[in-house]
Amino acid sequence: MVRRHAVVAGAGIGGLTAAVALHRQGWEVTVCERAPALPATGAGIGLAPNALRALDAIGVDAAYAAGRSVPATMGVRSPDGRWLTRSATADMAARYGVAPIAVPRPAFTAALAAALPPECLRYGTTVTGVDDAAGRAVVRTGDGSGLPADLVVAADGIHSPLRRAFFPAHPGLRYVGETAWRTMVDAAGAGTPAMSETWGPGRRFGVTPLSDGRYYLYATAVVPAGTRPSDPVSVLRRLFGTWHDPIPALLDRVGRLDPAELLCNDLYDLAAPLPRLHHGRIAWLGDAAHAMTPNLGQGGCQAIEDAAVLAHLLTDTPAHRIPTALTAYTTARHTRTDSIRRQARRTGRLGVLRDPLAVAARNLAVRVTPDRLALRGMDGLFNGFRLPARELPHDRGAGTA
């Protein structure tokens, strides 16, 4: 049997997860990453129960790969420190079979990359286009070479050039009105056993204990796109320095970091869903397919789900049936990912309220909702991952429909 070849554009979490899943099925895999190496610095990522189930489906133990840290509680607070809603992670584990974990993103991507043969990874290689012919695709790269491929996985990020090339009529990204700052700091002596997000008027601050003992911090504020203050730590102190403990002390630790360790990104999501998540032999996943705001912590989790479902549907699929399998991939993933994208957008609108009466009404509504009902409201997210049946539709029209 001729070995099938997949080219993955992008070595983020979604691309690497797909590469590992396909490699374990016997595919020859080439991962093209434009960066010269995997990042050594960055932020954290929360792996929710649905993502952990998807990783388990492809044989990846996230806790073994990047450590395990399970905070005692998770919830939302007000700037004075009061809890608006709070769930015990033990209750989450009982309801969903596993508790969420939070890991440093660089450590997790490094663990995924280490699960691949070194020759699979081509850093400093930009994918410039794909010739998606009927028989076999050819991936063009920045050095002018072409890589023949039975499958192309477009995991090329939120600004996906391949998405723009194959869906030129799509409206693209929408700025949601917020900018986010993210980093990781040493946790020694900080005394924060909970994962929390604090909501103030038009701004938020999150604290997440990581598997390596550090804290992943993130902050958002309603500012014009492209806002890049010369002294971001001073801005963060002005916005959050009077909030509840330990936020001021954590900001002091941020101030001691190398400035390059404090990431700043405007927040975008897709203005509208893609018409489909495939074209011929190309499959889009993660931010390239359904960029969403981080309000539900599901961006990376959905990329992992995408990868697991894609590899599952391609199990033992002969080369000539790959476009048909990708039609099934769109069917399996399109509705769920777009629903979560829209849910994340709605949740974000609550977080950016600035009018004092609207903020008070929001906080009251969250506070009076019983914690058990709030947890039940996550069922669709955390229990929603399923591997679909592998009965492929008929081939006719499968490449573009």
Stockholm file with secondary structure:
# STOCKHOLM 1.0

chainA/1-401         MVRRHAVVAGAGIGGLTAAVALHRQGWEVTVCERAPALPATGAGIGLAPNALRALDAIGVDAAYAAGRSVPATMGVRSPDGRWLTRSATADMAARYGVAPIAVPRPAFTAALAAALPPECLRYGTTVTGVDDAAGRAVVRTGDGSGLPADLVVAADGIHSPLRRAFFPAHPGLRYVGETAWRTMVDAAGAGTPAMSETWGPGRRFGVTPLSDGRYYLYATAVVPAGTRPSDPVSVLRRLFGTWHDPIPALLDRVGRLDPAELLCNDLYDLAAPLPRLHHGRIAWLGDAAHAMTPNLGQGGCQAIEDAAVLAHLLTDTPAHRIPTALTAYTTARHTRTDSIRRQARRTGRLGVLRDPLAVAARNLAVRVTPDRLALRGMDGLFNGFRLPARELPHDRGAGTA
#=GR chainA/1-401 SS CCCCEEEEECCSHHHHHHHHHHHHTTCEEEEEESSSSCCSSCCEEEECHHHHHHHHHTTCCHHHHHCCCCCSEEEEECTTSCEEEEEEHHHHHHHHSSCCEEEEHHHHHHHHHHTSCGGGEEETCCEEEEEECSSCEEEEETTSCEEEESEEEECCCTTCHHHHHHCTTSCCEEEEEEEEEEEEECCTTTCCCEEEEEEETTEEEEEEECTTSCEEEEEEEECCTTCCCSCHHHHHHHHHTTSSTTHHHHHHHHHTSCGGGSEEEEEEEESSCCSCSEETTEEECTHHHHCCCGGGSCHHHHHHHHHHHHHHHTTTCCGGGHHHHHHHHHHHHHHHHHHHHHHHHHHHHHHTCCSHHHHHHHHHHHHHSCHHHHHHTTHHHHTCCCCCCCCCCCSTTTTTC
#=GC SS_cons         CCCCEEEEECCSHHHHHHHHHHHHTTCEEEEEESSSSCCSSCCEEEECHHHHHHHHHTTCCHHHHHCCCCCSEEEEECTTSCEEEEEEHHHHHHHHSSCCEEEEHHHHHHHHHHTSCGGGEEETCCEEEEEECSSCEEEEETTSCEEEESEEEECCCTTCHHHHHHCTTSCCEEEEEEEEEEEEECCTTTCCCEEEEEEETTEEEEEEECTTSCEEEEEEEECCTTCCCSCHHHHHHHHHTTSSTTHHHHHHHHHTSCGGGSEEEEEEEESSCCSCSEETTEEECTHHHHCCCGGGSCHHHHHHHHHHHHHHHTTTCCGGGHHHHHHHHHHHHHHHHHHHHHHHHHHHHHHTCCSHHHHHHHHHHHHHSCHHHHHHTTHHHHTCCCCCCCCCCCSTTTTTC
//
